[in-house]
Amino acid sequence: VRARRKSGSLTLVSPMPLAILAYHSHHVVGPGYGENDHVAFARDLDGLTDAHWRIVPLADLVRAHREGASDRLVALTFDDGPVYDVDDVVHPDYGLQRGFANAMRAFAARRPGAQPALHATSFVIASPEARFAMEASADPRYTWLAPGSMGEAWWSPAIDSGLVAIANHSWDHLHPALPAVRHSRDARGDFSQVRSVADADAQIRDAAAYLAGATGGRASPYFAYPYGHHNAFLARDYLPSLGDALCAAAFTCEPRLVAPGDSRFLMPRFVCGADWRSPEELAARLR
C-alpha cells in the first residue's frame, strides 16, 4: 500500500494489480474456449485490452513488482515449448489452430496501437530426449502433439521476431515418460523433490546452459517450476544464489494476482483451462 498526499492529508492507495497468465499451445482437445488454448488466447487478447489491462513483457512486470506498480499490467507466458507457440498447425479434428505468436500479430493488425508492448515468454524444456518423450506420450485428455512439434529450431526465430522470449522450464520436467530423469532418486512428476544442489544444477543450471547455447546467449533469465511445484530450498536458497543473469525470477502456478510482498522467486500465475475456462471466469480472477 502506497501513501498519496492530497489536500494536506495522506490517503492510502492500493497498488495497481499485476497478473501473469499461462497458456499451453498443446492443449487442443476441442473447438471451444475451455478446451482449446488457441481459441482462449486469441479471445483473451481482446478481453484484456477491453478491460484496460496493459500487456507487457515479463521482464517489465518483474521490474514493476520490484519498484511498485503504477498500472494494471499483465504478462503472458507459455509452457513446455511446442512449436505451436509460434506456428499455425492443422488439427485432424478441429482444423487450423493459429499459433500464439500469429494470434498476437493478427491482434496487432486488427487493433493497431492497442497494446504497443505486446509480448510473451515461452518456458521451454531443454532436454531433446524429454521433449521427444513428451511428444510420443501425450495424454489425449489434455494434449495434442504432432510428430516434430517439440523441436527447438523455432526458438531463435521467435526471439528475432520481438514477440516471444525463450526461458527455462527445467532440463527434463521430471517427466514420467522418460526412461530416466536427471534426479539422484529418479523422482518423477513432482519437482518439489529437487532438494539438493546437485539435483537443482542438473535441472536448472544445465537447462540454462543448454538454452544459452541454442539461442546464442539470448534466453531470458526466468524459470517456471514444472507442474508449479516448488520448495523452500529452491525458492529461498538455490535460485537466489544463481544471480540475476541465470535466474532473475521464478514462477509457480498459484492462481492469484501478484501481491506486493511476493518473493520474486515465487511469483504466481493463472493457468488457462485449469484456473479459468471462460472469458467471464478470467475477468473474475483478475478482479
Secondary structure, 3 states (H helix, E strand, C coil): CEEEEECCEEEEECCCCEEEEEECCCCECCCCHHHEHHHHHHHHHHHHHHCCCEECCHHHHHHHHHHCCCCCEEEEEEEECCHHHCCCEEECCCEEECCHHHHHHHHHHHCCCCCCCCCEEEEECCCHHHHHHHHHCCCCCCCCCCCCCCCCCCHHHHHHHCCEEEEECCCCCCCCCCCCCCCCCCCCCCHHHCCCHHHHHHHHHHHHHHHHHHCCCCCCCEEECHHHCCCHHHHHHHHHHHCCCCCCEEECCCCCCECCCCCCCCECCEEECCCECCHHHHHHHHC
